Amino acid sequence: MKKVEFPRWLFSSLLLLFLVLPSAAAAAEEVIAEVENLGDTLVFHPVVEFHELILTVTGPCGFEYRQVVDRDEPFFRLDETTIDGAYRYNLFRTEEVDPGIVKILKEARKSFDEEIPKKLCRDGKLPGPPLVQSAGFHVSRGEIIYDPGSVEKSLRGDRDLAVDELLAMKPDAGAGNSALPTKDFVINDDLIVDGSACIGFDCVNGEVFSFDTIRLKENNLRIKFDDTSTTASFPRNDWQLTANDSANGGASKFSIDDITNARTPFTVEANARSHSLYVDDGGRIGNRTSTPSVEIHSIDGDTPTLRLQQDGSSGFAPQTWDVAGNETNFFVRDVTGGSTLPFRIRPGAPSSSIFIDVDGDVGFGTSSPAEAVEIETSADNTARLRFDDGNNWNVGGGAGNTFVIFDPSDAAEFQINGAGDVTITGGLVTTGGGGACTVGDPCDGVFHPDFKIPTIEEHAAFMWENSYLPAVGPTPENGPINVTRKLGGILNELEKAHIYIEQLHGSIAEQRETLTSQQELIRQLESRLSALETGN
């Protein structure tokens, strides 16, 4: 290939015009609402139909604002928590999901069936990703600086005039230069530049490049990748590298824009912390560190946090969780549920404080639970389970290999030892469960006049025939005994026995009265007989 030599006077203009820079216009973006700046308030006027609009704003010192509307216009207003600095808003629209689909999704959640949502998505019954509109703005001295309609003017429109001026300044190169174009340069060969290049209308003669190989220098900087493929089967998406917003009050940032689909999948804001995202040679990802020691390594000065936010765009109810840790605890925060902390671990907790085995057994203090739930402590501690409703009842081991229930004063109210002996400090009260007193074998009900108890003869016949009292039931040798049932049966038999005693007592009284009458009659007969015998 023949080497082409270019005079230095022509180099800058040639390279400027050969490298086709995109225009200063911002990348196409999704438009959900027109933004009106009222000085202390941003009002978002929707221009599309929506089910819900969710507005989030983030800013300095961990500032976060969130608003959800289903019919009104979302807005953001300055207050005592908004300090001067750079902010960013994110507005996205969710579509309404058919109630029948929502019901199916709820049932899938209950049954932990993850295939149903996938099938609904494949069948096109779930909405796609929500529309998103975002931009940066500034707050200065209590005023919002943001004017999306005011775009910084580019000098790109003066390109032809600048070229004409450059060509007019060229030295006389003879008749051979008459064929040079007066505007664009087209080179049907490779271009090799032995040196650095500055591209843009703010480049100056004698530019100091230092170590820069290519420098872009003007007020609106964009590099666009315009894929001209026409066949549908070939990839043809257009991309753009964007440095800073063009709007007044916009964000200072670097972005990768998906021009074809009007999205911005990657953005880095100015003044981002060093190594905000770092991938080392082992594939480990560092967040604010250039020396990640595990697959994902995140560093922060106050409570590094991972947020998991379900935005409701797929039909499931919105829910946000935080997983975080600091010097006081590792915790899970239910952001949607009032930022409660349902799960926490204190630093210094021993290994296997909570352990779930492969069979579902749960161990507390052990990595080998032998039962569904096992609590294990060191030799100098006692394994106890506390029920704290303000009274602090404890259940667990006691002295001498006993299982104990302790009252709030730590007194042993119930004990059972290894031999099975049970000690109860107070009385034993049962609820009558286990058939202690039934309709067939009532307790106090036997005294009711409508209740017919068996006769003494019937009761005796049953007792001798079956070898047990009817209400007590059989009691096998060395077998288990339902104490409550037995106690109720014994009470039933005791009350029937007293009834039988009363019946027998009445019979004996009658017999005594009859005997007394008979004795009086005999005495009278004996007196008469004696009189007859004496002839009186």
C-alpha positions in Angstrom: 0.0 0.0 0.0 1.3 3.4 -1.0 2.1 5.7 1.9 0.3 9.1 1.7 2.1 12.1 3.1 0.0 15.1 4.3 1.4 18.6 5.0 1.0 19.5 8.7 -1.2 22.5 7.9 -3.8 20.2 6.5 -3.6 17.5 9.2 -5.9 19.1 11.8 -8.7 20.0 9.4 -8.4 16.6 7.6 -8.7 14.6 10.8 -11.4 16.9 12.1 -13.6 16.2 9.1 -12.6 12.6 8.5 -13.7 11.4 11.9 -17.5 11.8 11.7 -18.7 13.0 15.1 -22.3 12.9 15.9 -24.3 16.0 16.4 -24.7 17.6 19.8 -28.3 16.5 20.1 -29.0 14.3 23.1 -29.7 10.6 22.7 -33.4 9.8 22.1 -35.1 9.0 25.3 -38.5 7.7 26.5 -40.8 10.6 27.3 -43.4 9.9 30.0 -44.0 13.5 31.2 -43.1 17.0 30.4 -41.2 18.5 33.3 -42.1 22.0 34.6 -39.6 23.8 36.9 -41.4 26.1 39.4 -38.2 27.1 41.2 -38.7 25.1 44.3 -40.8 22.3 42.7 -40.5 20.0 39.7 -44.0 19.1 38.3 -44.3 16.1 35.9 -47.2 16.5 33.4 -47.9 13.0 32.0 -48.1 12.7 28.2 -48.9 9.0 28.1 -51.5 6.8 29.7 -50.5 5.0 32.8 -51.6 2.7 35.6 -49.1 4.1 38.1 -46.3 6.6 37.9 -43.4 6.1 40.4 -41.1 9.0 41.0 -37.8 8.6 42.8 -35.2 11.3 43.5 -31.8 10.8 44.9 -29.2 13.4 46.0 -26.4 14.3 48.4 -25.9 12.7 51.8 -28.1 9.7 51.1 -31.1 11.8 50.2 -34.0 9.7 48.8 -37.5 10.7 47.8 -40.3 8.4 46.5 -43.8 9.2 45.3 -46.4 6.9 43.7 -49.5 8.3 41.9 -52.3 6.5 40.0 -54.1 9.6 38.6 -52.4 12.8 39.7 -49.3 14.5 38.5 -46.2 13.5 40.5 -44.0 16.3 41.8 -40.8 17.0 43.8 -40.6 20.0 46.2 -37.6 21.3 48.1 -37.7 21.1 51.8 -35.4 21.3 54.8 -33.8 18.0 53.8 -32.7 19.1 50.4 -29.2 20.7 50.4 -27.3 22.2 47.5 -25.8 19.7 45.1 -26.5 17.4 42.2 -29.7 15.4 42.1 -31.3 12.9 39.8 -34.9 11.9 39.2 -36.2 8.7 37.8 -39.9 8.4 36.6 -41.3 5.2 35.4 -44.7 4.1 34.3 -46.3 0.7 35.0 -49.0 -0.9 33.0 -52.2 -2.4 34.5 -52.1 -6.2 34.6 -55.3 -8.2 34.1 -56.9 -9.1 37.5 -57.1 -12.7 36.4 -53.4 -12.8 35.7 -52.7 -11.2 39.1 -54.7 -13.9 40.8 -52.7 -16.6 39.0 -49.5 -14.9 40.1 -50.6 -14.8 43.7 -51.4 -18.5 43.7 -48.0 -19.2 42.1 -46.4 -17.3 44.9 -48.2 -19.3 47.6 -47.2 -22.6 46.0 -43.6 -21.4 45.2 -44.2 -22.2 41.6 -41.6 -20.2 39.6 -42.6 -21.7 36.2 -46.0 -20.1 36.0 -44.6 -16.5 35.7 -42.1 -17.6 33.1 -44.9 -19.3 31.0 -47.1 -16.2 31.3 -44.2 -14.1 30.1 -43.6 -16.4 27.1 -47.2 -16.2 26.3 -47.1 -12.5 26.2 -49.6 -12.1 29.2 -47.2 -10.0 31.3 -46.2 -6.4 30.5 -42.7 -5.6 29.3 -40.3 -3.4 31.2 -41.8 -0.1 32.3 -41.2 3.1 30.4 -38.4 5.1 32.2 -37.6 8.8 32.1 -34.6 10.1 34.0 -32.4 13.2 34.1 -30.1 15.1 36.5 -30.7 18.6 38.0 -29.0 20.8 40.5 -30.1 22.6 43.6 -28.4 25.9 44.3 -29.3 28.3 47.2 -32.7 26.7 47.6 -33.6 26.8 43.9 -33.8 24.0 41.4 -31.6 24.6 38.3 -33.2 22.5 35.5 -34.4 23.6 32.1 -34.6 20.7 29.7 -35.7 23.1 26.9 -32.5 25.1 27.1 -29.8 23.1 25.3 -26.2 24.4 25.0 -25.6 25.5 21.5 -23.0 23.6 19.5 -20.6 25.0 16.9 -21.3 22.0 14.7 -23.4 24.2 12.3 -20.4 26.4 11.5 -18.4 23.4 10.3 -18.3 24.4 6.6 -17.2 28.0 7.3 -14.4 26.7 9.5 -13.2 24.4 6.7 -13.3 27.2 4.1 -11.2 29.4 6.4 -8.7 26.6 7.0 -8.4 26.0 3.2 -8.0 29.7 2.6 -5.0 29.7 5.0 -3.2 26.9 3.2 0.2 27.7 1.5 0.5 27.6 -2.2 0.8 24.0 -3.1 0.7 24.4 -6.9 -1.9 23.3 -9.4 -2.0 19.9 -7.8 -4.0 21.2 -4.9 -6.8 22.4 -7.2 -8.5 19.0 -6.8 -8.8 19.3 -3.0 -12.4 19.4 -1.9 -13.6 22.6 -0.2 -15.7 20.9 2.5 -15.5 17.2 3.3 -12.5 14.9 2.8 -13.0 11.4 1.5 -10.0 9.1 1.7 -10.3 5.7 -0.1 -7.5 4.2 1.9 -6.3 3.6 5.4 -5.3 6.6 7.5 -2.3 6.5 9.8 -1.6 9.4 12.1 1.8 9.5 13.7 0.9 11.7 16.7 -2.1 12.9 18.7 -5.4 14.3 17.5 -7.7 16.9 18.8 -11.3 16.9 17.5 -13.8 19.7 18.1 -14.2 23.4 17.6 -12.4 24.3 20.8 -9.1 22.7 19.7 -6.4 25.3 19.3 -3.2 25.6 17.3 -0.4 24.3 19.5 -2.7 22.1 21.6 -0.7 20.4 24.5 -1.7 16.8 24.4 0.5 15.4 27.2 -0.3 11.6 27.1 -3.7 12.1 25.2 -3.8 10.2 22.0 -7.3 11.4 20.9 -8.9 14.4 22.5 -12.5 15.5 22.0 -12.9 19.2 22.8 -16.0 21.3 22.6 -19.2 22.0 24.6 -21.3 19.0 23.5 -19.4 15.7 23.2 -20.9 12.6 21.7 -19.5 9.5 19.8 -22.2 7.7 17.9 -22.0 4.1 16.5 -24.4 4.1 13.6 -24.8 0.6 12.3 -26.0 0.7 8.7 -26.9 -3.0 8.4 -30.1 -3.5 6.5 -30.7 -7.3 6.7 -33.0 -8.1 9.6 -30.9 -11.1 10.7 -27.8 -9.0 11.2 -27.4 -7.0 14.4 -28.0 -3.3 13.7 -28.5 -1.5 16.9 -27.1 2.1 17.2 -25.1 3.1 20.3 -23.7 6.3 21.6 -21.1 7.4 24.1 -22.4 10.6 25.8 -20.4 13.0 28.0 -22.7 15.2 30.1 -26.3 16.3 29.6 -26.9 19.2 27.2 -29.8 20.7 29.2 -29.3 23.6 31.7 -29.0 22.1 35.2 -28.5 18.6 33.7 -26.1 16.0 35.1 -22.4 15.9 34.6 -22.0 12.2 33.6 -20.7 9.7 31.2 -23.3 7.3 29.6 -23.7 4.5 27.1 -26.9 5.2 25.2 -28.9 2.5 23.4 -30.0 4.9 20.6 -32.3 2.5 18.8 -34.4 1.6 21.8 -34.1 5.0 23.5 -32.5 3.7 26.7 -29.4 4.4 28.8 -28.2 1.1 30.3 -25.0 2.5 31.8 -24.2 5.9 33.5 -21.4 7.2 35.7 -22.0 10.5 37.3 -19.2 13.1 37.9 -17.5 12.9 41.3 -18.3 9.2 41.7 -16.1 7.6 44.2 -12.9 6.0 42.9 -13.3 2.4 41.9 -17.1 2.6 42.2 -17.1 -0.3 39.8 -13.9 -2.4 39.5 -13.4 -5.8 37.9 -10.1 -7.5 38.7 -8.3 -10.1 36.7 -10.0 -12.9 38.6 -13.5 -11.6 37.6 -14.2 -10.3 41.1 -16.3 -7.1 41.2 -15.3 -4.3 43.6 -17.8 -1.6 44.6 -15.6 1.3 45.8 -12.5 -0.9 46.0 -9.8 -1.8 43.5 -8.8 -4.9 45.5 -12.0 -7.1 45.7 -11.3 -10.2 47.8 -14.5 -12.1 47.0 -16.8 -12.3 43.9 -18.6 -9.1 44.9 -17.0 -6.8 47.4 -18.7 -3.6 48.5 -17.2 -0.9 50.8 -18.9 2.1 52.4 -18.3 4.2 55.5 -21.8 3.7 56.9 -23.8 0.5 56.6 -23.1 -0.9 53.1 -26.5 -2.0 51.7 -27.9 -4.1 48.9 -31.5 -3.1 48.0 -33.9 -5.6 46.4 -36.9 -3.7 44.9 -39.9 -5.4 43.2 -41.5 -2.5 41.4 -44.9 -4.0 40.6 -44.4 -3.9 36.8 -44.8 -7.7 36.4 -48.1 -8.0 38.2 -46.7 -8.8 41.7 -47.3 -6.3 44.5 -44.5 -3.8 45.1 -42.0 -4.8 47.8 -38.6 -3.6 48.8 -36.0 -5.3 51.0 -32.6 -4.1 52.2 -29.8 -6.5 53.2 -27.1 -4.5 55.1 -24.5 -4.7 57.8 -22.6 -2.4 60.2 -20.7 -2.5 63.5 -23.9 -3.3 65.5 -25.6 -5.9 63.4 -26.2 -7.6 60.0 -29.9 -7.2 59.2 -32.7 -7.5 56.7 -34.9 -4.4 56.5 -38.5 -4.5 55.3 -38.6 -1.1 53.6 -42.1 -1.4 52.4 -43.4 -2.5 55.8 -42.2 0.5 57.7 -38.4 -0.2 57.6 -38.8 -2.8 60.3 -35.8 -5.2 60.9 -37.3 -8.7 61.1 -33.9 -10.4 61.0 -30.7 -9.4 62.7 -27.3 -10.9 63.7 -24.9 -9.3 66.2 -21.2 -9.3 65.4 -19.4 -12.0 67.4 -22.2 -14.5 67.2 -20.8 -18.1 67.3 -20.7 -20.4 64.4 -23.9 -22.3 63.7 -26.0 -20.0 65.9 -28.7 -20.9 63.4 -28.2 -23.9 61.2 -30.7 -25.6 58.7 -29.7 -29.1 57.7 -30.3 -30.8 54.4 -33.4 -32.6 55.9 -34.9 -29.4 57.2 -33.8 -29.9 60.8 -33.0 -26.6 62.5 -30.1 -26.3 64.9 -29.5 -23.5 67.4 -25.8 -23.7 68.4 -25.2 -26.9 66.5 -24.4 -27.8 62.9 -25.8 -31.4 63.3 -29.3 -31.2 64.6 -30.7 -34.6 65.3 -34.4 -33.5 65.6 -36.7 -31.0 63.8 -35.4 -28.4 66.3 -32.3 -28.8 68.5 -30.8 -26.3 70.9 -27.3 -26.9 72.0 -25.1 -24.8 74.3 -21.6 -25.2 75.8 -21.1 -27.3 78.9 -21.2 -24.3 81.3 -24.5 -23.0 79.9 -28.0 -24.4 80.1 -30.1 -24.8 76.9 -33.3 -22.8 77.4 -36.1 -21.5 75.3 -37.6 -18.1 76.5 -41.1 -16.9 75.9 -41.1 -13.2 76.5 -44.5 -11.5 76.6 -43.3 -9.3 79.4 -43.2 -12.1 81.9 -40.2 -14.1 80.6 -41.1 -17.8 81.1 -38.2 -20.1 80.3 -38.3 -23.8 79.2 -35.2 -25.9 79.3 -32.6 -27.9 81.2 -32.2 -27.7 84.9 -30.0 -29.2 87.6 -29.7 -33.0 87.8 -30.6 -33.9 84.3 -34.1 -32.4 84.5 -36.4 -30.6 82.1 -37.9 -27.6 83.8 -40.4 -24.8 83.2 -39.3 -21.7 85.0 -41.7 -18.9 86.0 -40.7 -15.2 85.6 -39.0 -15.3 89.0 -36.8 -18.2 87.7 -38.5 -20.7 90.1 -39.0 -24.2 88.8 -42.8 -24.7 88.4 -42.6 -28.0 86.6 -39.9 -30.6 86.6 -39.4 -34.1 85.0 -36.3 -36.1 85.6 -34.6 -38.8 83.7 -36.6 -41.5 85.5 -39.9 -39.9 84.4 -40.8 -38.5 87.8 -42.8 -35.3 87.6 -42.9 -32.6 90.2 -45.4 -29.8 90.1 -45.1 -26.8 92.5 -48.8 -26.0 92.4 -51.9 -28.0 91.8 -52.7 -29.9 88.7 -55.8 -28.6 86.9 -57.1 -30.3 83.7 -59.6 -28.9 81.3 -61.7 -32.1 81.1 -60.2 -33.1 77.8 -59.6 -36.8 77.1 -63.1 -37.9 78.0 -62.9 -37.3 81.8 -66.6 -36.7 82.1 -68.9 -37.6 79.3 -72.6 -37.8 78.6 -72.4 -41.5 79.0 -70.3 -41.4 82.1 -71.0 -38.0 83.6 -69.4 -36.7 86.8 -71.8 -34.5 88.8 -74.5 -35.3 86.3 -75.2 -38.6 88.0 -77.1 -36.7 90.7 -79.5 -35.3 88.1 -83.0 -36.8 88.6 -83.3 -37.6 84.9 -80.1 -39.6 84.9 -80.7 -43.3 85.3 -77.8 -45.1 86.9 -77.6 -48.9 86.9 -78.9 -50.8 89.9 -76.5 -52.2 92.5 -77.1 -55.6 91.1 -76.5 -54.5 87.4 -73.4 -52.6 88.4 -72.1 -55.6 90.4 -72.8 -58.0 87.5 -70.9 -55.8 85.0 -68.0 -55.3 87.5 -67.5 -59.1 88.2 -68.0 -60.1 84.6 -65.5 -57.6 83.1 -63.1 -57.2 86.1 -63.1 -53.4 86.1 -65.4 -50.6 87.1 -67.7 -49.5 84.2 -66.8 -45.8 84.2 -63.0 -46.3 84.9 -62.5 -48.8 82.2 -59.8 -51.4 81.8 -56.3 -50.7 83.1 -53.7 -53.1 81.5 -50.6 -54.0 83.3 -47.5 -51.8 82.4 -49.7 -49.9 79.9 -50.1 -46.1 79.5 -52.8 -44.5 81.6 -54.9 -41.5 80.7 -54.8 -39.9 84.1 -57.5 -37.4 83.3 -59.8 -40.0 81.9 -59.1 -42.3 84.8 -59.7 -39.5 87.3 -63.0 -38.6 85.8 -64.1 -42.3 85.7 -63.1 -42.7 89.4 -65.1 -39.6 90.3 -68.1 -41.1 88.4 -67.8 -44.4 90.2 -67.3 -42.7 93.6 -70.4 -40.6 93.2 -72.4 -43.7 92.1 -71.0 -45.5 95.1 -72.3 -42.8 97.4 -75.7 -43.0 95.7 -75.6 -46.8 96.2 -74.7 -46.2 99.9 -77.5 -43.8 100.3 -79.9 -46.3 98.7 -78.6 -49.1 101.0 -78.8 -46.8 104.0 -82.5 -46.1 103.2 -83.2 -49.8 102.8 -81.5 -50.6 106.2 -83.6 -47.9 107.9 -86.7 -49.4 106.5 -85.6 -52.8 107.6 -84.9 -51.4 111.1 -88.3 -49.8 111.3 -89.9 -53.1 110.2 -87.8 -55.0 112.7 -88.8 -52.6 115.5 -92.5 -53.1 114.6 -92.0 -56.8 114.4 -90.3 -56.8 117.8 -93.1 -54.8 119.4 -95.6 -57.2 117.9 -93.7 -60.2 119.3 -93.5 -58.5 122.7 -97.3 -58.0 122.6 -97.9 -61.6 121.6 -95.5 -62.9 124.2 -97.4 -60.8 126.9 -100.7 -62.2 125.8 -99.3 -65.7 125.8 -98.0 -65.2 129.3 -101.4 -64.0 130.5 -103.1 -67.0 129.0 -100.7 -69.3 130.7 -101.3 -67.8 134.1 -105.1 -67.7 133.7 -105.3 -64.0 134.2 
